[in-house]
């Protein structure tokens, strides 16, 4: 069983030492930070399973940090537990409204702390709204995000991302290797979307090899370009040397006929609706565009296309 990673943010070194000692005893991997300014920098390259956050700290306080964690697409799903000597109801209400998952008042009993951490992590691991492989939001959350942007009258682009020849790869290399590819695609979407759009993006996993990226219309094509170019660079490493040199694998297709399948690529269909505000129609347009792009006779490698009709 993999160690769960916990980030402890508190300007009191004694509190950090106590929590770290207790959690490490139960096989948690613990990182401690003392200053609010360090947290967002740390989270750019690391994703803990849970954050324990003090409210009163020098620089950026716990309230502002909780808000930033919840607003950033890469960290919004990380459980946050507030640890504070402030026992007022207002403090509890404010942090819960900012998105905190729990509030524990100092001084605390370490057994209660551990029990609450275990409960939150167990609830997160069984969250059916997240894809179990990538831990990305699924179809209901994708629809909710589109509906939210439509209601707020925010211009957006809906990018449907699909891996070409993934089933053939799964058949030849096995599900474990296929899962590695899916997780790498999920990470790639987040990395390139963040570079192109800052915090204005949402990545969801419909299932299998189908993903959705939602971002601003301006950032959609730069993000898609970076995603497709990087994927074509990295995907050969998921094949053995023989298949890399040949540029294809041989297996049965869906009609039980033997055929050659090229090295995997990505198809990204971008729909940036100007007047169409019906979720099902947006999805339908993206699916049609994806099929059109997949069937382009002269294409080589990954591709992105944009529908400018709606």
C-alpha positions as CSV (number, residue, x, y, z in Angstrom):
1,X,0.0,0.0,0.0
2,X,1.4,3.4,-1.0
3,X,2.2,5.9,1.7
4,X,-0.3,8.7,1.9
5,X,1.4,12.1,1.6
6,X,0.4,14.9,4.1
7,X,1.5,18.5,4.0
8,X,1.6,20.2,7.4
9,X,1.7,24.0,7.3
10,X,2.2,25.7,10.7
11,X,4.6,28.4,11.9
12,X,5.1,26.6,15.2
13,X,7.9,24.1,14.8
14,X,6.8,22.1,17.8
15,X,3.4,21.5,16.3
16,X,5.0,20.4,13.0
17,X,7.3,18.1,14.9
18,X,4.5,16.5,16.9
19,X,2.2,15.9,13.9
20,X,5.1,14.6,11.8
21,X,6.2,12.1,14.5
22,X,2.6,10.8,15.0
23,X,1.8,10.5,11.3
24,X,5.1,8.9,10.3
25,X,4.5,6.3,13.0
26,X,1.5,5.2,11.0
27,X,3.3,5.2,7.6
28,X,2.3,8.6,6.4
29,X,4.8,10.6,4.3
30,X,5.0,14.0,5.9
31,X,6.3,17.4,4.6
32,X,6.3,20.4,6.9
33,X,6.3,24.1,5.9
34,X,6.4,27.1,8.2
35,X,5.5,30.0,5.9
36,X,2.5,30.6,3.8
37,X,4.5,31.8,0.8
38,X,6.2,28.4,0.5
39,X,2.9,26.5,0.1
40,X,1.8,27.4,-3.5
41,X,5.4,27.0,-4.8
42,X,5.5,23.6,-3.2
43,X,2.2,22.6,-4.7
44,X,3.3,23.4,-8.2
45,X,5.6,20.4,-8.3
46,X,4.0,18.2,-5.5
47,X,0.5,17.0,-4.8
48,X,-0.1,15.7,-1.3
49,X,-3.1,13.6,-0.4
50,X,-4.1,16.0,2.4
51,X,-3.1,19.4,3.8
52,X,-3.1,20.3,7.5
53,X,-3.2,24.1,7.6
54,X,-2.8,26.6,10.4
55,X,-4.9,29.8,10.2
56,X,-2.5,32.3,11.8
57,X,0.8,32.5,10.0
58,X,3.2,35.3,8.9
59,X,2.7,36.4,5.3
60,X,-0.1,34.6,3.6
61,X,-2.5,33.4,6.3
62,X,-4.5,30.2,6.3
63,X,-7.7,31.8,5.0
64,X,-6.0,33.2,1.9
65,X,-4.1,29.9,1.4
66,X,-7.3,27.8,1.6
67,X,-8.9,30.1,-1.0
68,X,-6.0,29.8,-3.3
69,X,-5.8,26.0,-3.0
70,X,-9.5,25.7,-3.8
71,X,-9.3,28.1,-6.8
72,X,-6.3,26.4,-8.5
73,X,-7.4,23.6,-10.8
74,X,-4.4,21.4,-9.9
75,X,-5.1,21.5,-6.2
76,X,-8.8,22.1,-5.8
77,X,-9.5,18.5,-5.0
78,X,-6.9,18.1,-2.2
79,X,-8.6,17.8,1.2
80,X,-7.8,20.6,3.6
81,X,-8.0,20.3,7.4
82,X,-7.7,23.5,9.4
83,X,-5.7,23.4,12.6
84,X,-6.2,26.5,14.7
85,X,-6.1,28.0,18.1
86,X,-9.0,30.2,17.0
87,X,-12.1,28.5,18.3
88,X,-14.7,31.1,17.3
89,X,-17.7,30.0,15.2
90,X,-16.9,32.7,12.6
91,X,-13.5,31.1,12.0
92,X,-15.0,27.7,11.5
93,X,-17.8,29.0,9.2
94,X,-15.4,31.2,7.1
95,X,-13.0,28.3,6.5
96,X,-15.8,25.9,5.6
97,X,-17.2,28.5,3.2
98,X,-13.7,28.7,1.6
99,X,-13.7,25.0,1.0
100,X,-12.0,23.4,4.1
101,X,-13.0,19.8,4.7
102,X,-12.6,19.9,8.5
103,X,-11.6,22.2,11.4
104,X,-9.7,21.0,14.5
105,X,-9.1,23.4,17.4
106,X,-5.7,23.5,19.2
107,X,-4.7,21.9,21.5
108,X,-5.9,18.7,19.9
109,X,-5.7,15.0,20.7
110,X,-3.4,13.2,18.3
111,X,-5.7,10.2,18.2
112,X,-8.6,12.3,17.1
113,X,-6.4,14.0,14.5
114,X,-5.3,10.7,13.0
115,X,-8.9,9.4,13.0
116,X,-10.2,12.5,11.2
117,X,-7.4,12.3,8.6
118,X,-8.1,8.6,8.0
119,X,-11.8,9.4,7.6
120,X,-11.2,12.1,5.0
121,X,-8.7,10.1,3.0
122,X,-11.0,7.1,3.0
123,X,-13.9,9.3,1.8
124,X,-11.7,10.8,-0.9
125,X,-10.5,7.4,-2.2
126,X,-14.1,6.2,-2.5
127,X,-15.4,9.4,-4.2
128,X,-17.3,8.1,-7.2
129,X,-17.2,11.5,-8.8
130,X,-13.5,11.0,-9.5
131,X,-12.1,8.5,-12.1
132,X,-10.4,5.8,-10.0
133,X,-7.3,5.6,-12.2
134,X,-6.5,9.3,-12.8
135,X,-8.4,10.9,-9.9
136,X,-9.8,13.4,-12.4
137,X,-13.4,14.6,-12.3
138,X,-15.8,12.5,-14.4
139,X,-18.8,13.2,-16.6
140,X,-21.1,14.7,-14.0
141,X,-18.5,17.2,-12.9
142,X,-17.6,18.0,-16.6
143,X,-21.2,18.9,-17.3
144,X,-21.4,20.9,-14.1
145,X,-18.3,22.9,-15.1
146,X,-19.7,23.7,-18.6
147,X,-23.1,24.6,-17.1
148,X,-21.4,26.9,-14.6
149,X,-19.5,28.7,-17.3
150,X,-22.6,29.1,-19.4
151,X,-24.6,30.5,-16.5
152,X,-21.8,32.9,-15.7
153,X,-21.6,33.9,-19.4
154,X,-17.9,33.0,-19.4
155,X,-16.5,32.4,-22.9
156,X,-14.9,29.0,-23.0
157,X,-13.5,26.3,-25.3
158,X,-14.5,22.6,-24.8
159,X,-11.7,20.3,-26.0
160,X,-12.4,16.6,-26.5
161,X,-9.2,14.6,-26.2
162,X,-9.0,11.0,-27.5
163,X,-6.1,8.6,-27.8
164,X,-5.9,6.9,-31.3
165,X,-5.1,3.2,-31.4
166,X,-5.2,2.9,-27.6
167,X,-7.3,-0.4,-27.7
168,X,-4.7,-2.0,-29.9
169,X,-1.9,-0.9,-27.6
170,X,-3.9,-2.4,-24.6
171,X,-4.3,-5.7,-26.5
172,X,-0.6,-6.0,-27.2
173,X,1.0,-4.5,-24.1
174,X,-1.6,-5.3,-21.5
175,X,-3.8,-3.2,-19.2
176,X,-1.0,-2.2,-16.7
177,X,0.9,-0.5,-19.5
178,X,-2.3,1.0,-20.9
179,X,-3.0,2.5,-17.5
180,X,0.4,4.1,-17.5
181,X,-0.4,5.8,-20.8
182,X,-3.7,7.0,-19.5
183,X,-2.1,8.5,-16.4
184,X,0.5,10.1,-18.5
185,X,-2.1,11.7,-20.7
186,X,-3.9,13.0,-17.6
187,X,-0.7,14.6,-16.3
188,X,0.2,16.0,-19.7
189,X,-3.2,17.8,-20.1
190,X,-2.8,19.4,-16.7
191,X,0.8,20.5,-17.3
192,X,0.2,22.1,-20.7
193,X,-3.2,23.6,-19.8
194,X,-1.6,25.3,-16.7
195,X,1.2,26.7,-18.9
196,X,-1.2,28.0,-21.5
197,X,-4.1,29.2,-19.3
198,X,-2.7,29.7,-15.8
199,X,-5.6,28.8,-13.4
200,X,-8.3,29.1,-16.0
201,X,-8.7,25.5,-16.9
202,X,-10.5,22.3,-16.0
203,X,-9.4,18.7,-16.9
204,X,-11.9,15.9,-16.7
205,X,-11.7,12.1,-17.5
206,X,-14.8,10.8,-19.3
207,X,-13.4,7.3,-19.1
208,X,-11.1,5.0,-21.0
209,X,-8.9,7.1,-23.3
210,X,-11.4,10.0,-23.5
211,X,-10.6,13.3,-21.7
212,X,-12.0,16.8,-21.7
213,X,-10.1,20.1,-21.3
214,X,-12.1,23.3,-20.7
215,X,-10.4,26.6,-20.8
216,X,-10.6,30.1,-22.4
217,X,-11.0,30.2,-26.2
218,X,-7.7,32.1,-26.4
219,X,-5.8,29.4,-24.5
220,X,-7.4,26.4,-26.1
221,X,-5.3,26.2,-29.3
222,X,-1.9,26.9,-27.6
223,X,-2.7,24.3,-25.1
224,X,-3.8,21.7,-27.7
225,X,-0.7,22.4,-29.8
226,X,1.6,21.9,-26.8
227,X,-0.3,18.7,-25.8
228,X,-0.2,17.1,-29.2
229,X,3.4,18.0,-29.8
230,X,4.6,16.7,-26.4
231,X,2.6,13.5,-26.7
232,X,4.2,12.6,-30.0
233,X,7.6,13.1,-28.4
234,X,6.9,10.9,-25.3
235,X,4.6,8.1,-26.6
236,X,7.4,6.1,-28.4
237,X,9.0,5.4,-25.0
238,X,5.9,3.3,-24.1
239,X,6.7,0.9,-26.9
240,X,9.5,-1.6,-27.2
241,X,12.5,-1.0,-29.5
242,X,11.2,-3.2,-32.3
243,X,7.8,-1.6,-32.5
244,X,9.3,1.9,-32.2
245,X,11.5,1.2,-35.3
246,X,8.6,-0.3,-37.2
247,X,6.2,2.5,-36.2
248,X,3.3,0.2,-35.7
249,X,2.0,-2.9,-33.9
250,X,0.1,-5.8,-35.3
251,X,-3.1,-7.2,-33.7
252,X,-6.7,-8.0,-34.3
253,X,-9.1,-5.1,-35.0
254,X,-12.8,-4.9,-33.7
255,X,-13.9,-7.1,-36.7
256,X,-11.3,-9.8,-35.7
257,X,-9.1,-9.1,-38.7
258,X,-5.4,-8.8,-38.3
259,X,-4.0,-5.4,-39.2
260,X,-1.3,-2.9,-38.4
261,X,-1.9,-0.1,-36.0
262,X,0.4,3.0,-36.0
263,X,2.1,4.3,-32.8
264,X,-0.6,6.0,-30.6
265,X,-1.5,9.6,-31.2
266,X,-4.0,12.1,-29.8
267,X,-6.9,13.8,-31.5
268,X,-8.1,17.0,-29.9
269,X,-11.4,18.5,-31.1
270,X,-12.0,22.1,-30.0
271,X,-15.4,23.6,-29.8
272,X,-15.7,27.2,-28.6
273,X,-19.4,27.9,-28.6
274,X,-20.5,31.5,-29.2
275,X,-24.2,31.1,-29.3
276,X,-24.8,27.4,-28.5
277,X,-25.5,27.0,-24.8
278,X,-26.8,23.4,-24.6
279,X,-24.3,21.0,-23.1
280,X,-25.5,17.9,-25.1
281,X,-25.1,19.9,-28.3
282,X,-21.6,21.0,-27.4
283,X,-20.6,17.4,-26.7
284,X,-22.2,16.2,-29.9
285,X,-20.4,18.9,-32.0
286,X,-17.1,17.9,-30.3
287,X,-17.7,14.2,-31.0
288,X,-18.5,14.9,-34.7
289,X,-15.3,17.0,-35.0
290,X,-13.2,14.3,-33.4
291,X,-14.5,11.7,-35.8
292,X,-13.8,14.0,-38.8
293,X,-10.2,14.6,-37.5
294,X,-9.6,10.9,-36.9
295,X,-10.5,10.1,-40.5
296,X,-8.4,12.7,-42.2
297,X,-6.5,10.7,-44.9
298,X,-3.2,12.6,-44.9
299,X,-2.7,13.0,-41.1
300,X,0.4,11.8,-39.4
301,X,0.7,11.8,-35.6
302,X,-1.4,13.8,-33.2
303,X,-3.7,16.6,-34.4
304,X,-6.0,19.3,-33.1
305,X,-8.8,20.8,-35.0
306,X,-11.2,23.6,-34.1
307,X,-14.9,24.0,-35.0
308,X,-15.8,27.7,-35.6
309,X,-19.4,27.1,-36.6
310,X,-21.2,27.4,-33.3
